[in-house]
Amino acid sequence: MRATLPMPKPLASSCRARAICLGSPLAAQGACAHGVRWIETRSFISYDGERHPRHVIGVNIDVTERKQTEALLKESKARLSAGQVVAFEWDAATGRSQRTITPNVS
């Protein structure tokens, strides 16, 4: 099991302070050691009658697949804006496939 990298203290403090001040849920994301997994934290803060924070209920969610998909989409958009088109051809008779990257001709 890998340890989670801590959120920078000023950022963590400001997120927590904002959630407490506004009475809103807390949501944050962070990468685990070596960037292997992405974890999203969602917490709800409950208050007493005088609006003092009393309890925190939260969950940690593995969002690694979503982060990887977002990175692939970003790369694809960059490639399209650069004018590249990627084509795949597959020959059913031989089972061979070929990938071709060509300039985008508009």
Order of alpha helices (4+ residues) and beta strands (2+ residues): alpha-beta-beta-beta-alpha-beta-beta
